[in-house]
Structure formats: structure tokens, C-alpha cells
Amino acid sequence: MSHKSFNYYLNLFGFYPKYLILSIKGIFPFLKNYFAIKKQLKDKPQFEIKKFYPFLSDRFDTAGSVPIHYFHQDLYVASKIFINNPEKHVDIGSRIDGFVAHVASFREVEIFDIRKLKNKIKNVKFIQADLMDENFTYGDYSDSVSCLHAIEHFGLGRYGDKIDINGHLKGLNNIYKLLKKGGKFYFSTPIGPQRIEFDAHRVFSISYLLELFKDKYIIESFSFINDENVLFENVDLTEEQIKNNCFCNYGCGIFELLKY
């Protein structure tokens, strides 16, 4: 088992060795800062320390974090929707606290998800729906649809959905049905050697995805995020890149598609 895999399984059960080490390392600067601020508070009676709420590892972090794939794809696709300004935009299963939040900051967006949404959010209309349902009733519903880093989960049971080995195909078929002719489909998913990492996700080969899109969509643009979490925009897909999945093991392909 690799070091990375070992850490993953420790984290899975709530043990985080990295943060334990950094927290121990942070005890001394925490105490040093505490006594320094106590000294300064003698001349500033407006505030007093009422409670301890230590964050021992934050001082060792970089300036913000960039979650793998999500940060880049969410900003990139949201900017495209801002520019294209569709009549109605519908999102399928993307992150509420990432992509949906970006879009809702400048326009209304409807979201479809198999999970419930308890919070009311300005500019967000929520519809609970199973996109694997073969009786899905929303046809020719929207001129713009996004599904970012979600389709790879369909049918694996991770989010309470039923096990269905063809779940991703049923989901894509319903998205095609939902989208109006001439409408835009913004789609992202993990790319690399094709496989299932159960029960996290599927990883798709680019050639497999291109076969799914054939005769249904025009590919207006393709971008990808590589294994080092670097975004490459508007890439021309060569035979070599298709064959080698843009040299990614676990990258993210971002497609801008136009429905025939």
C-alpha cells in the first residue's frame, strides 16, 4: 500500500496524521502569541479573552487552498455562462458551494439533484430529481445545462442513488433530453485510464466520452486540468492526446458542447 493510500484510509476513519503533527508543532507559537496578546490587553480593556478556540495548524497553510479540479472548473464554466447569458440555466449535481454559488451571484439558476437541499438560496431554484430515472419528464426544458464532476458518481450508490452500472449513460441521456436543440451543455468529469474507484467515482477515457458525444453534440471547446491541478484552456484534441487521455491519470476534462 502506498503512503498516499495509507493516509487516505487513516483519514477515512477520522485520523489525520498531518494535522496532528502540525497541531503539535503549533502549540508553542500559540502559547507565545497568547501571552503576547494578554500583555497588550492590559492597556485595551474593551476586549478580554473569554474562551479558548485554538487553530494550531492554520499558520502552516498556504494562502488559501485550491481543491483539486473544482476550483478551476467552477470559475472557468461560470465565466462562460456569464458571457453566453442563456435564457434558462439548469445545473445537474454540481457543487452548491462552488459552481452554483458563482453562477447565482449574477443570475438565476435551477438545480436538479437526487439529494435534498434544506437551505433557501437567493437566485437558486431547487428541484429534487433522479437523473437516472428512465421516466424523466423534463424535455426541451432549457437552453443551457451544466453537469460538473457529477456524472461519474451516477449509479455507484455514494449519494444514496441506486446501484446501476449504466447510471452515467442514463444520466447523460436525460440531460440530452432536457436540453433544447442548439443549447449548450457544459460537462466535466475525471479523465484517465478508464476505471471505477468504488464507491467514489468512475474515471473516463477521452475516446469513450467522444464516442458518447458523437452524433449528439458539436464540441465547441475542450479544456482539461492535469494531474498537477493545472488548467489548460481551449486545447485541440490530437490523436495522441486522445490515446493518452492528455497524459492524465486522474485529470478533469471540461467540454463545452452544442446540441445538434
Secondary structure as the mmCIF struct_conf table of DSSP 4:
data_model
#
loop_
_struct_conf.conf_type_id
_struct_conf.id
_struct_conf.beg_label_comp_id
_struct_conf.beg_label_asym_id
_struct_conf.beg_label_seq_id
_struct_conf.end_label_comp_id
_struct_conf.end_label_asym_id
_struct_conf.end_label_seq_id
HELX_RH_AL_P HELX_RH_AL_P1 HIS A 3 LEU A 12
TURN_TY1_P TURN_TY1_P1 PHE A 13 GLY A 14
HELX_RH_AL_P HELX_RH_AL_P2 PRO A 17 LEU A 41
TURN_TY1_P TURN_TY1_P2 LYS A 42 ASP A 43
TURN_TY1_P TURN_TY1_P3 PRO A 45 GLN A 46
BEND BEND1 SER A 57 SER A 57
HELX_RH_3T_P HELX_RH_3T_P1 ASP A 58 PHE A 60
BEND BEND2 ASP A 61 ASP A 61
BEND BEND3 ALA A 63 GLY A 64
TURN_TY1_P TURN_TY1_P4 ILE A 68 HIS A 69
HELX_RH_AL_P HELX_RH_AL_P3 TYR A 70 ASN A 84
BEND BEND4 GLU A 87 GLU A 87
STRN STRN1 HIS A 89 ILE A 92
BEND BEND5 GLY A 93 GLY A 93
HELX_RH_PI_P HELX_RH_PI_P1 ILE A 96 VAL A 100
HELX_RH_AL_P HELX_RH_AL_P4 ALA A 101 ALA A 104
TURN_TY1_P TURN_TY1_P5 SER A 105 PHE A 106
BEND BEND6 ARG A 107 ARG A 107
STRN STRN2 VAL A 109 ASP A 113
BEND BEND7 ILE A 114 ARG A 115
BEND BEND8 ASN A 119 ASN A 119
TURN_TY1_P TURN_TY1_P6 LYS A 122 ASN A 123
STRN STRN3 VAL A 124 GLN A 128
TURN_TY1_P TURN_TY1_P7 LEU A 131 MET A 132
TURN_TY1_P TURN_TY1_P8 GLU A 134 ASN A 135
BEND BEND9 ASP A 140 ASP A 140
STRN STRN4 SER A 142 LEU A 148
BEND BEND10 HIS A 149 HIS A 149
HELX_RH_3T_P HELX_RH_3T_P2 ILE A 151 HIS A 153
TURN_TY1_P TURN_TY1_P9 PHE A 154 GLY A 155
BEND BEND11 LEU A 156 GLY A 157
TURN_TY1_P TURN_TY1_P10 ARG A 158 TYR A 159
BEND BEND12 GLY A 160 GLY A 160
HELX_LH_PP_P HELX_LH_PP_P1 ASP A 161 ILE A 163
TURN_TY1_P TURN_TY1_P11 ILE A 165 ASN A 166
HELX_RH_AL_P HELX_RH_AL_P5 GLY A 167 LEU A 178
STRN STRN5 LEU A 179 ILE A 191
BEND BEND13 GLY A 192 PRO A 193
STRN STRN6 ARG A 195 GLU A 197
TURN_TY1_P TURN_TY1_P12 PHE A 198 ALA A 200
STRN STRN7 HIS A 201 VAL A 203
STRN STRN8 PHE A 204 PHE A 204
HELX_RH_AL_P HELX_RH_AL_P6 ILE A 206 PHE A 213
TURN_TY1_P TURN_TY1_P13 LYS A 214 LYS A 216
STRN STRN9 TYR A 217 ILE A 225
TURN_TY1_P TURN_TY1_P14 ASP A 227 GLU A 228
BEND BEND14 ASN A 229 ASN A 229
STRN STRN10 LEU A 231 PHE A 232
BEND BEND15 ASN A 234 ASN A 234
HELX_RH_AL_P HELX_RH_AL_P7 GLU A 239 LYS A 243
TURN_TY1_P TURN_TY1_P15 ASN A 244 ASN A 244
HELX_RH_3T_P HELX_RH_3T_P3 ASN A 245 PHE A 247
BEND BEND16 ASN A 249 TYR A 250
STRN STRN11 GLY A 251 LYS A 259
#
